[in-house]
């Protein structure tokens, strides 16, 4: 009886271990990735009988892109002032009436420098006044010179535009631009435009720049 019980116990343990081993094997098989199958992608699985597949197809496409790029017209000069002067030169060259003895591109270059200084480096302190704005524009060095060049001239340019009254006052460190109107809608417009909006109002810069380049306007 004792031996029978021992045999039964051994058989039970062996059976249990067999079942556990089988279960572990099934679990590992389910967790493992399937064998890599051919994807059908010609670049991943090139068929020697069909050449290099996708690589061959990319060749003509790359050549087409290269041809398009070679015909692409470049339009960016790399620097704004350079491009502005380049446009003026092309316009002068296209006009048979251009008097080259009067052309002054250096004056245009200096004006563009003034524009850059006033736009990017001048300090503009705006305050609302009755009927519009008073803007104190200050700076030093080359910026101060640009302020004196541009603010007074531009005040004269926009005076009367849209019924505005514009004037400037010279200061030791800059200029004061005063723009007002009697029409409440224009008052709102003036205040909404602010300093830089007023500075770009009332002038078409290409004719203005062309006139400077032709020596027809004193910078």
C-alpha positions in Angstrom: 0.0 0.0 0.0 2.8 2.3 0.9 4.5 1.7 -2.5 1.3 2.2 -4.4 0.8 5.5 -2.7 4.3 6.6 -3.5 3.9 5.6 -7.2 0.6 7.5 -7.3 2.2 10.6 -5.8 5.2 10.5 -8.3 2.8 10.1 -11.2 0.7 13.1 -10.0 3.8 15.3 -9.7 5.1 14.3 -13.1 1.7 15.0 -14.7 1.5 18.3 -13.0 5.0 19.3 -14.2 4.1 18.2 -17.7 1.0 20.4 -17.8 2.9 23.4 -16.4 5.6 22.9 -19.0 3.1 22.8 -21.8 1.3 25.9 -20.5 4.6 27.8 -20.4 5.5 26.7 -23.9 2.1 27.9 -25.2 2.5 31.3 -23.5 6.0 31.9 -24.9 4.9 30.9 -28.4 2.0 33.4 -28.2 4.2 36.2 -26.9 7.0 35.7 -29.5 6.7 37.8 -32.8 5.7 35.9 -35.9 8.4 35.0 -38.3 9.4 37.8 -40.6 7.4 37.5 -43.7 8.2 39.2 -47.0 6.5 42.5 -47.0 6.3 42.9 -50.7 8.1 46.3 -50.5 10.6 46.3 -53.4 13.1 48.4 -51.4 13.1 46.0 -48.5 12.9 42.8 -50.6 14.4 43.5 -54.0 13.7 40.9 -56.6 16.9 40.2 -58.6 14.7 39.3 -61.5 13.1 42.7 -61.4 16.1 44.9 -60.8 16.3 47.2 -57.7 12.6 47.8 -57.5 11.8 51.1 -55.7 15.3 52.4 -56.1 14.8 52.2 -59.8 11.4 54.0 -59.5 13.0 56.8 -57.4 15.6 57.5 -60.1 13.3 59.2 -62.6 11.4 61.0 -59.8 14.6 62.4 -58.4 15.7 63.5 -61.9 12.4 65.3 -62.4 12.8 67.2 -59.1 16.3 68.1 -60.0 15.1 69.5 -63.3 12.4 71.5 -61.6 14.9 72.9 -59.2 17.2 73.9 -61.9 14.4 75.9 -63.6 13.3 77.5 -60.3 13.6 81.3 -60.5 15.2 82.7 -57.4 13.4 85.9 -56.1 14.9 86.5 -52.7 18.0 88.9 -52.8 19.0 87.9 -49.3 18.7 91.4 -47.8 15.8 93.7 -48.0 17.6 97.0 -48.8 19.7 95.2 -51.4 16.6 93.9 -53.1 14.9 97.3 -53.0 17.9 98.9 -54.7 18.1 96.0 -57.2 14.5 96.6 -58.2 15.2 100.3 -58.7 18.3 99.6 -60.9 16.2 97.2 -63.0 13.6 99.9 -63.5 16.2 102.5 -64.4 17.8 100.2 -66.9 14.4 99.4 -68.5 13.7 103.1 -69.0 15.4 104.5 -72.1 14.8 108.0 -70.7 16.9 107.5 -67.6 19.4 110.3 -67.1 22.3 108.4 -65.6 24.2 111.7 -64.9 21.6 112.4 -62.2 21.1 108.9 -60.8 22.1 108.8 -57.1 21.7 105.3 -55.7 23.8 106.3 -52.6 21.1 108.7 -51.6 18.6 105.9 -51.8 20.8 103.6 -49.8 21.1 106.3 -47.0 17.3 106.6 -47.1 16.8 102.9 -46.6 19.3 103.0 -43.7 17.1 105.8 -42.2 14.0 103.6 -42.6 15.7 100.7 -40.9 16.9 102.9 -38.0 13.5 104.6 -37.4 11.5 101.3 -37.8 13.7 99.1 -35.6 15.7 101.2 -33.3 13.9 104.5 -32.5 11.9 104.7 -29.3 8.3 105.9 -29.9 6.3 107.2 -26.9 2.7 107.8 -27.9 0.0 109.5 -25.9 -3.5 110.4 -26.7 -4.4 114.0 -27.0 -7.6 115.8 -28.0 -8.4 114.7 -31.6 -5.5 112.3 -32.1 -2.0 111.4 -31.0 1.3 113.0 -29.9 4.3 110.7 -30.5 7.7 111.5 -29.1 10.3 109.7 -31.2 13.8 109.6 -29.7 17.2 107.9 -30.3 20.9 108.5 -30.5 23.7 108.4 -33.0 22.7 107.2 -36.4 19.1 106.6 -35.2 18.8 110.2 -34.1 20.0 111.4 -37.5 17.4 109.2 -39.2 14.6 110.5 -36.9 15.4 114.1 -37.9 15.5 113.1 -41.6 12.3 111.2 -41.7 9.8 112.5 -39.1 9.6 116.1 -40.2 9.4 115.1 -43.9 6.8 112.6 -43.3 4.6 115.0 -41.2 4.6 117.3 -44.3 3.7 114.3 -46.5 0.6 113.2 -44.5 -0.6 116.6 -43.6 -4.1 117.0 -45.1 -4.3 113.2 -45.8 -7.8 112.0 -44.9 -8.4 115.4 -43.3 -5.5 114.9 -40.9 -3.5 117.7 -39.4 0.1 116.6 -39.1 3.1 118.5 -37.9 6.4 117.8 -36.1 8.4 119.5 -33.4 12.2 119.2 -33.3 13.7 118.0 -30.0 17.3 117.7 -28.8 17.0 113.9 -28.8 14.5 113.4 -31.6 11.2 114.7 -33.0 7.6 114.9 -31.8 5.0 113.9 -34.4 1.5 115.3 -33.8 -1.4 114.0 -35.9 -5.0 115.1 -35.2 -8.4 115.1 -37.0 -11.8 116.6 -36.5 -13.7 113.6 -37.7 -14.2 111.1 -34.8 -13.7 108.2 -37.2 -10.3 109.5 -38.3 -9.3 110.1 -34.7 -9.9 106.4 -34.1 -8.0 105.6 -37.2 -5.0 107.7 -36.1 -4.9 106.2 -32.7 -5.3 102.7 -34.1 -2.4 103.2 -36.6 0.0 104.5 -34.0 3.5 105.5 -34.8 4.6 103.0 -37.4 1.1 102.9 -39.0 1.2 106.6 -39.5 4.8 106.4 -40.9 3.7 104.0 -43.6 0.6 105.9 -44.5 0.2 108.2 -47.4 3.1 107.3 -49.5 3.8 104.7 -52.2 7.4 103.8 -51.5 8.4 102.6 -54.9 7.8 106.0 -56.7 9.3 107.8 -53.7 12.4 105.6 -53.8 12.6 105.9 -57.6 12.5 109.7 -57.3 15.4 109.7 -54.8 17.4 107.3 -57.1 16.8 109.6 -60.1 18.0 112.6 -58.2 14.5 114.2 -58.3 14.0 114.3 -54.5 16.5 115.5 -51.9 17.1 112.9 -49.3 
